[in-house]
Amino acid sequence: MELERVLDLLVDLAERAGLEVRFVQFDPRFVAGPGGVCKMSERDVVMVDRRALLADQVAVITRALSKRGVRALFVPQPNRRGVST
């Protein structure tokens, strides 16, 4: 499965779990790393550096979901003809 599709599924799952996901461009002078969770106006927000590698973006959202208590996710498999679902 393409990493972009995995990222989309994780963003959807995060939103269903009550997390807001924001992709922003971090200023490396002030922020180190690809992102994390913060509180904004009583809401949990996952901040993801949009310039980070896709694998790092996936890891940020996965960690946020894990801390939220989400332990399992059904990820659709591509069908046998190689077309993603």
Buried (B, 14 or more C-beta within 10 A) or exposed (E): EEEEBBBEBBBEBBEEEEBBBEBEEBEEEEBEEBBBBEEEEEEBBBBBBEEBEEEBBBBBBBBBBEEBEBEEEEEEEEEEEEEEE
